Amino acid sequence: MLERVAQEERTLLAEVASARSEAQNTIETAQAEARKILEDSDAALARELATNPFLRADDPVLAARWGGGDAAATFAALRATKDSF
């Protein structure tokens, strides 16, 4: 009887260890996927910031070119130009 209980306990412990291992693999996969998503998002945001003047209305170069005294005025000037493009 004790041997059977001991065997059942060993079997249960092996199942728990296997489930833990699977869970750890799932966590690691999810973390890797999340890092990839963040990297892709960062790259997309950097690209958008580099190419979209509306996101850079506070840039002194754009303000000088479009005559805006502040970011809101620069944005408005860019918007007006785009509206009449």
N, C-alpha and C positions, 0 to 999 in steps of 0.2 A: 504494500500500500504506500509506504513512504517513498519507495523508488518511483512509483507512478506519479506521485505528487511532485517529486523532484524533477522528473522528466517534463511534466506539464509546465513547471516553473521555468525550466531551461528553454522550452519552446516559446513560452510567452516572452521571455527576455529577448530571445532572438528576433521575434516579431517586432517588439518595441524598438530594438536597435535598428532593424531594417526600416521601420517607419520613420525613425529619427533621421536616418541617412537620406531617405527620400525627401523628407521635409527640408533638410539642410540644402539639398540640391535644388529644390524648388525655390528656396529663398535666394540662393546664389544666382540662379537664372533670372529671377525677378529683379534683383539688384543690378545685374548686368544690363538688362533691358531698360531699366529706369535710367542708368547712367548714359546709355546710348540716346535715349529720348532727350535727356537734358543737353547732351552734347549737340544733337541735331537742332534743338531749340535755340541754344546759344549761337550756333552758326547761322541759323536763319535770322535771328534778331540782329546779329552783327551785320549781316548782308543788308537787311532792311534799314538799319541805321546808316549804313554807308551810302545807300542809294535813294533813300526817301528824304527829300529836303524838309518835308513837313515835320519829321521827327528831329530835325536839327535846327529848328527855328531860333534856338538860342545861340547858334554858331555866329561869332562875330563876322566871319567872312560872308555868310549869307545875309546878315543884317546890313553890312556895308553895301552889298550888291543890290539888295532889294529895298533899301531905304528904311528899314524898320529900326525904330529906336529901342525897342525891346522885343522879346520873343513873340509876344502877341501881335505886335505891329508887323513884324517880319512874316509871321504866319498869315496874317490877313493879306499882305501884299502878295505872297506866293499864291494864296487861294484865289485872289482876284485875277491874277495872271492866268492861272489854270482855268478859271471859269470862262475866260475869253479866248482860250487857245483854239 
